[in-house]
Amino acid sequence: MKKIRIIILALILAATMGMTGAYAADNADAPQSWDVSVGLKMSDDTEMFSMQPGVTYIHEGDTVTFTNKDMLAPHTVTFLAGGPPLTDPNRPADPSGSKWDGTKPLDSGQLMPGMTYTVTFTKSGAYAYYCQIHPMMRGTIVVIPKGQLIPSKVEQIAAHKEHLDETMHLAHSLREHAGETQYTVDGKGAITYKVNASIANHKVMVNAFLPGELYINAGDSVEWVNSAMEVHLAVINAPKDIPIFTEEGFNPALITPTKNTQFDGNGMVTSGFLGNMEPADLIHPSYRVTFTKPGTYTVTDVLWGFSGTIVVAPKGAAKLVVDGKAVVTDTVKKNGHVFAPLRAVAKSLNVKFAVDSKKVVSLGGKKLASTGEAAPFIKNGTTYVALDAAAQLLGKSYGWDTKALTFTITTK
Ligand SMILES: [Cu+2]
């Protein structure tokens, strides 16, 4: 509970605080100041849960400013000086701006996002430090005697930038991988899709629902899974400005998982806290909902402020997905082909269409075969075209998933 409270508190503080820290100019003689990011927000949805840079080389007498650059989480900067972890909850934090010689523990106490902690290192040595809340966040300050060479500030910043670029690349592939549609089919043929409520590895965390959009059928289920380090919520139909707190603590309407997991489009459904930490009665790794009514539903993590979409097609209907986006349209399965209205198909593929006086249909200036199993037909005044024929005509790759009932076209 304590940890979650801290996270929520950070959520509130994060919005109100700015960030500080700038690199001072190089100067061989005068003491220099250095910056370390404690957690690092890298883009709207990506952050690193680490000390950046991991190792900083400084001279005796130099000052390091540690800044919590996280989105939401509080952190500590804690030097144990070779001793055991600080277990006394009443131990006061050491004030920012201290001079420290490495002989006794030094602890910043909780730093909320935007807060800084400054230490002047007076004695040479290699000093390991970490975050008491997230012990895998570790760093080292290497203090070198005055007059001896250290990598220049320019060199250290360049090495760090290279590391950050690599990490952004890693985050990108993490996002791509987690954003692919994944589902399982049980013995009765029922489908459950998986949505990652954020994704992380040991280096970087992407705070988003991945995939961000899912196109499913009525009767299918969605399971939200959180394998990352912080807690998340998946809330369907969350009212705007629903309070996270009430007078007695967390809003029970948000943190108590909705018992009825058959969602008919009405009312709010919440996963409760998703995560992999204690207490297990309050936080669980996943939550599953069966969608029974067609429609488009927004799912929000009201703690972190990101959203995803679940689009539900009628039970048993074939679904068209173009470049990963749901194309919500009527479909007809006929002669082993999936047909959809000409207008919707042309729009989704971003091509012009025409029907000539002989009822020959063309897409993107090319004529569709008007005979055979895949020939266009008219139903209730609407012209339907076969999706595979249309994709072939335009030279686009496509696929049909017989279990998920999804026809996929890739235009890029
Ligand atoms: Cu931390």
Residues whose N, C-alpha, C, O or C-beta is under 5 A from the ligand:
A	BS01	CU	P74 H75 T76 C131 I133 H134
